[in-house]
Amino acid sequence: MLSGLPRTTEVEVGLPDETRVALPVEQVSQGADFAEASVRKDAGDDPDVTDGCLVTARVEWADGGDIEFIAGPGVGTVTKPGLSVPPGEPAINPVPRRMICDAVREVTNRGLRVEISIPGGKKLAEKTFNPRLGVEGGLSILGTSGIVRPFSSSALRDALKCTLNVAKACGVKFPVLVPGRIGERAARKLFVLAPEQLIEVSNEWGFILDEAAHAGFVHMLALGHPGKLAKLMAGWWDTHSSRSGSAVPAVRDLATEVLGRTPGESATVEGIFRDLSDSDRRTLADTLSEGICAAIRDRIRRRFGVSVVLVDMKGLVLGIHGDLNLWVSNTDRF
């Protein structure tokens, strides 16, 4: 029986580094065969969509001596191979599982079913990498230390590693890497792609290419706006605006070299291309694509082939370099 448990407003939790922290408990309920408690996530300065979410754990007695994990409402279920837990299991990563097991074993050695739920988690998961990773129905319970690291890129890099692992496990040989939404929409419009083929890199091009170099790919396509991808040719592999320079000087210099004249004084790469004639625009974009392609090949030490497609803000093709026959075209716009 679980009734008669003491009420509490705080719980002490052990962390993987063997330190302990006290967390405020927001809600507690219990019955004859279950107990339930909730805490609210504090992401600090981390830009996390789950900041402020209520996380609830419900435990029930189970036959045997094992601890069984259940995905409650708002917590996803893994559906694809390549992640740290197998398909069919709740998306609760190994370190959180171990922390839960350690906490439970401080109290009892009996078998338990542990259900973790996050109200509203299914909707929030649409803003995360989970749909791409094959985690369905909600959010994932992640972490390696038990503590949120404020505004570090480690969470994004962990997600990108998971994306690569899923792609590899699903047999992807010809991935398509895009910086963000513009590239994603264009890629889906231009090509017929399996969900696992499309990898949204954000600004972490150096990291993802270094990881991809060992993923067993045969040929990759980098597709996106030249305002982002031209930075790779200039040697900026973290393309965030606060950690890289503008691509405008490099594109303007290339235009001067290729076209024999300096383009107008536009403050944006989009503007430079918009002010060119159709033929000059294609010439510059094809040449820029070639330079980006060469930079990526050097970064991955030519471990696999590379093609590049540049698109404008509307997703229309500006220029290409390399073989595109490895991807099934959705259009004749090349």
C-alpha positions in Angstrom: 0.0 0.0 0.0 1.2 3.5 -0.8 -1.3 5.4 1.3 -0.1 7.2 4.4 3.0 8.6 2.8 4.2 11.9 4.5 3.3 15.1 2.7 6.3 17.1 1.6 7.1 20.4 -0.1 10.6 19.5 -1.1 12.5 16.4 -2.3 16.2 15.7 -2.3 17.6 14.2 -5.5 21.0 12.6 -6.2 22.9 13.7 -9.3 25.3 11.6 -11.4 28.3 13.3 -9.9 27.1 12.1 -6.4 26.1 15.5 -5.2 22.5 16.1 -4.1 20.1 19.0 -4.7 16.8 19.9 -3.1 13.8 20.6 -5.4 10.5 22.2 -4.5 7.5 19.8 -5.0 4.6 21.6 -6.5 1.9 18.9 -6.4 1.5 15.7 -4.4 -1.3 13.1 -4.6 -1.6 9.5 -3.5 -4.0 6.6 -3.4 -4.2 3.0 -2.3 -1.8 1.8 -5.0 -0.1 4.9 -6.3 1.8 8.0 -5.4 2.3 11.0 -7.6 4.4 14.2 -7.4 5.2 17.1 -9.7 8.0 19.6 -10.0 8.3 22.6 -12.3 11.3 22.8 -14.7 13.6 25.8 -14.3 15.8 26.2 -17.4 17.5 29.3 -16.1 18.9 31.3 -19.0 18.7 28.3 -21.4 16.5 29.0 -24.4 14.4 25.9 -23.7 10.8 25.4 -24.8 10.2 23.3 -21.8 11.1 26.0 -19.3 8.4 26.3 -16.7 6.8 22.9 -17.6 5.3 20.7 -14.9 6.9 17.3 -14.8 5.0 14.6 -13.0 6.1 11.2 -11.8 3.5 8.6 -10.8 4.7 5.3 -9.3 2.7 2.1 -8.8 3.7 -1.3 -7.4 4.5 -4.0 -10.0 5.2 -7.7 -9.8 8.8 -8.8 -9.6 11.7 -6.5 -8.7 12.2 -4.5 -11.8 11.5 -0.8 -12.5 9.3 -0.3 -15.6 9.2 3.1 -17.3 6.0 4.3 -19.0 5.5 7.3 -21.2 2.7 9.3 -19.7 0.8 12.2 -21.5 3.3 14.6 -23.1 6.3 12.2 -23.0 7.3 10.7 -26.3 7.9 7.2 -27.4 10.9 6.2 -29.6 9.9 4.8 -33.0 13.3 4.7 -34.9 16.6 3.0 -34.2 19.8 5.0 -33.6 18.8 6.7 -30.3 20.1 5.8 -26.8 16.9 3.9 -26.0 15.4 1.3 -28.4 12.2 1.7 -30.4 9.0 1.1 -28.4 10.5 2.5 -25.2 9.6 5.9 -23.5 11.9 8.7 -24.6 13.7 8.8 -21.2 17.4 8.7 -21.8 19.8 6.5 -19.8 21.1 9.0 -17.3 17.6 10.2 -16.2 16.6 6.5 -16.0 19.5 5.8 -13.8 18.8 8.8 -11.6 15.2 7.6 -11.2 16.2 4.1 -10.4 18.8 5.2 -7.8 16.2 7.4 -6.2 13.6 4.6 -6.1 16.1 2.1 -4.7 16.8 4.5 -1.8 13.2 3.8 -0.7 12.3 0.3 -1.8 13.6 -2.8 -3.6 10.2 -3.8 -4.8 9.1 -3.7 -8.4 7.5 -0.4 -9.6 6.0 1.1 -12.7 7.2 4.7 -13.1 5.1 6.9 -15.4 6.6 10.3 -16.4 4.2 12.9 -17.9 4.5 16.5 -19.0 1.2 18.3 -19.5 1.2 20.1 -22.9 4.3 18.2 -23.9 2.9 16.8 -27.1 2.3 20.3 -28.5 5.7 21.6 -27.3 7.5 18.6 -28.9 6.5 20.0 -32.3 9.1 22.8 -31.6 11.9 20.4 -30.9 14.0 17.9 -32.9 11.7 15.0 -31.8 9.6 14.7 -34.9 12.7 14.4 -37.0 14.2 11.8 -34.6 11.2 9.6 -34.7 10.1 10.4 -31.1 6.3 10.5 -31.3 3.7 11.8 -28.9 5.7 14.2 -26.8 8.9 15.4 -25.3 12.1 13.5 -24.3 13.6 13.3 -20.9 17.2 14.2 -21.6 20.3 15.1 -19.7 23.7 13.8 -18.6 24.3 15.8 -15.4 20.9 16.6 -14.0 21.5 20.3 -14.2 20.7 22.7 -17.1 23.8 24.3 -18.5 22.8 28.0 -19.3 22.7 28.9 -22.9 25.3 26.4 -24.0 25.3 24.9 -27.5 25.8 21.4 -26.0 22.0 20.7 -26.1 21.9 21.5 -29.8 25.0 19.4 -30.5 23.5 16.5 -28.6 20.4 16.7 -30.7 22.5 16.9 -33.9 24.4 13.8 -32.8 21.1 12.0 -32.3 19.9 13.1 -35.7 23.1 11.7 -37.3 22.7 8.4 -35.3 19.1 8.0 -36.5 20.1 8.8 -40.1 22.9 6.2 -39.9 20.7 3.6 -38.3 18.0 4.1 -40.9 20.6 3.5 -43.7 20.8 7.0 -45.0 23.7 7.4 -47.5 22.8 10.7 -49.1 21.8 13.2 -46.4 20.7 16.8 -47.1 22.0 19.4 -44.7 20.2 22.7 -44.3 20.8 25.7 -42.1 17.2 26.3 -41.1 13.6 26.7 -42.3 14.3 28.4 -45.6 16.6 25.5 -46.6 14.2 22.9 -45.2 11.2 24.2 -47.1 13.2 24.4 -50.3 14.7 20.9 -49.9 11.3 19.4 -49.4 9.9 21.3 -52.4 12.8 20.4 -54.7 13.4 16.8 -53.8 11.6 13.7 -52.6 13.3 13.0 -49.2 12.9 10.5 -46.5 12.4 12.2 -43.1 15.8 10.9 -41.9 17.6 12.4 -44.8 17.0 16.0 -43.9 19.3 17.4 -41.2 18.8 20.9 -39.9 22.2 22.1 -38.9 21.4 25.6 -37.5 24.8 27.3 -37.1 26.8 24.2 -36.1 28.4 23.4 -39.5 31.9 22.7 -38.2 30.5 20.3 -35.6 28.1 18.5 -37.8 30.6 18.0 -40.6 33.2 16.7 -38.3 30.7 14.2 -36.9 29.3 13.4 -40.4 32.8 12.5 -41.6 32.6 9.3 -39.6 29.0 8.5 -40.3 29.5 6.3 -43.4 27.7 8.7 -45.8 28.4 8.4 -49.5 27.4 11.9 -50.7 25.8 14.9 -49.0 23.9 17.9 -50.3 24.3 21.3 -48.6 21.3 23.4 -49.4 20.4 26.9 -48.2 20.7 30.6 -48.5 24.1 32.0 -49.6 23.9 34.5 -46.7 24.6 31.5 -44.4 26.5 29.0 -46.6 29.0 31.6 -48.0 30.4 31.9 -44.5 31.7 28.3 -44.9 33.8 29.4 -47.9 35.1 32.2 -45.7 36.2 29.8 -43.0 33.4 30.5 -40.5 32.1 27.1 -39.4 29.9 28.5 -36.6 27.6 30.7 -38.7 25.8 32.5 -35.8 25.9 36.2 -36.4 27.6 36.9 -33.1 30.4 34.4 -33.8 31.0 35.0 -37.5 31.4 37.9 -39.8 29.0 39.0 -42.6 29.0 37.0 -45.8 28.5 40.2 -47.8 32.2 41.1 -48.3 33.1 37.6 -49.5 30.2 37.5 -51.9 30.9 41.0 -53.2 34.6 40.2 -53.8 33.7 37.0 -55.6 31.2 38.9 -57.8 33.9 41.4 -58.7 36.3 38.6 -59.6 33.8 36.5 -61.6 31.7 39.2 -63.2 34.4 41.8 -63.8 32.6 44.5 -61.9 31.7 45.4 -58.4 28.0 44.9 -57.5 25.9 47.6 -55.9 26.3 48.6 -52.3 23.6 46.3 -50.9 23.9 45.5 -47.2 22.7 41.9 -47.7 23.7 38.9 -49.8 20.0 38.6 -50.9 20.3 42.2 -52.2 23.5 41.5 -54.1 21.8 38.7 -56.0 18.6 40.6 -56.5 20.4 43.5 -58.2 22.0 41.2 -60.8 20.7 40.1 -64.2 19.5 36.6 -64.5 22.6 35.4 -66.3 25.0 37.1 -63.9 23.0 35.9 -60.9 23.4 32.3 -62.0 27.1 32.7 -62.9 27.8 34.1 -59.4 25.7 31.5 -57.6 27.2 28.6 -59.4 30.7 29.8 -58.7 29.8 30.5 -55.1 28.4 27.0 -54.8 31.6 25.6 -56.1 33.6 27.5 -53.5 31.3 26.3 -50.7 31.6 22.7 -52.0 35.4 22.9 -52.0 35.4 24.2 -48.4 33.1 21.4 -47.2 35.2 18.8 -48.9 38.3 20.1 -47.3 36.6 20.1 -43.9 35.6 16.4 -44.2 38.9 15.5 -45.7 37.1 14.3 -48.8 35.6 11.3 -47.0 32.5 11.5 -49.2 31.1 13.5 -52.1 29.5 16.9 -51.7 27.0 18.9 -53.8 25.6 22.4 -53.1 22.4 24.1 -53.9 21.9 27.8 -53.1 18.4 29.3 -52.9 17.0 32.7 -52.2 14.6 33.7 -49.4 11.7 32.4 -51.4 13.3 29.0 -51.9 14.0 29.6 -55.6 17.2 28.0 -56.9 20.1 30.5 -57.4 22.9 28.1 -58.3 24.2 24.6 -58.0 27.5 22.6 -58.0 27.9 18.9 -58.0 25.7 15.9 -58.9 22.0 16.1 -57.9 21.0 12.9 -59.6 21.4 11.1 -56.2 18.3 12.8 -55.0 14.9 12.3 -56.6 13.8 15.7 -58.0 10.4 17.1 -57.3 10.7 19.7 -60.0 12.4 20.7 -63.3 13.6 24.0 -61.9 17.3 23.1 -62.0 
